[in-house]
Amino acid sequence: MDPELEAQLLTQERDARLWAALSHPARRAVLEWLDVGPATATDLAGSISARFGVRRSRASQHLRALAAAGLVRVIHDGSERWYAIADDAALPVARWLRDRGLISERGEGR
């Protein structure tokens, strides 16, 4: 496969994961909760389950989707998993907006 085409496809796949992760209100809520500070998977799954009426297994899927999109990082501490907002979580969104001319290099709108 043409390397340029392959790179473009990888970028599109990464963008799809990012926007899919941000598309669900439970995932956006997790990012808001994590803005306060890291939280355990157990606490987050319980909060998602209570607020959105989903099973804990579904709540765990939401956490995995955020991690796969690079929006959160997972910190293993013994048997517990902690989640925190990734240091560069906003970069993929900013890159996507910049690539489409919606913001400048400095992050300003058109």
N, C-alpha and C positions, 0 to 999 in steps of 0.2 A: 504494500500500500504506500502511496505517496506520503512522505513524512509530514508535509504541510497539511494534507487532508487528515492524516491521523491526529495531528496536534489539534486541529479544529474540532474533530469529533470528540476528543478527550475534554476539550474546553466546554463543548456543548453538554456533555454528560455531567461534568462538574456543575455547570450552571443549573441543569435540571435538578440535581440533588439539592442544591442550595435553595432554589425557589420552592421545591416540593417540601423541604423542611420548614420553610417559613410560611407555607400556605395553611397550616393547621393552627387554630387558635390555642390548642394545648401546648404546642411547641413554642409559640410566641410567649405564652404565659411562663413557661419554664425559663426563657431568656430573661423575662422581667424579674422572676424570683432570683435567678442567679446574679442579676445586677447588684443585689445586696451582698452576695458573697457565695462561696461554694456551698453545696448541699449534697447530702448522701443520696444515692439512688433510691434507697428505701423511703426517705422523706419525700423526695420528688415524686416517686410513683404513688405514694399515698395522697399527696396533694393533687396530682393529676386525676387520680381515681375519684377523689371526693368532689372536686370542682366540676369535672366533665362527665362523671358517671360512667367511667370505663373501668374494665378490669385492670388489675396491676400488670398483667402480661401485656396488655395493649399500651399501658403507660410506659413500660420498659421499651417497647418498640419505638415510641416517640423519642425517648432518650437516645436510642441507637441511631435514629434518623438524624438527630441534631449532631451527633458525633461524626457520622459518615459525611455530613455536609461540611464538617470542619468548623462548625459554629461553637461547639463546646469541646472541652478536653476532659478526659477521664483520668482520675488519679486513683491508683490502687493503693489502699492502705490496709494491709492484712486481708481480711475477707470482705472488707467494705469498699465500695466504689463511690468516689466523690466526683461530682461534676462541677465544672467551672466554665465560665465563658472563655473561649479561646482568645489568646492575646491579640490575634489578628482576625477576629471574627467578622469585623466590618469590612475588611479589605476585599473579599469577593464581591460584595454588594457594590462597593465604591468602584471597583474595576469594571463591573458590568455596566454601571451607569456611565462611567467615563468612556468606555469603548463605544457607546452609542451616542456620545456627544451630549449627554444629559447633564453632566457636571464637568467642570474644568479639572485640570490637573491638581489644582489647589482645593478641589471639593466644592466649588461654588456652582450654583445652578446657572443655566443659560441666561 
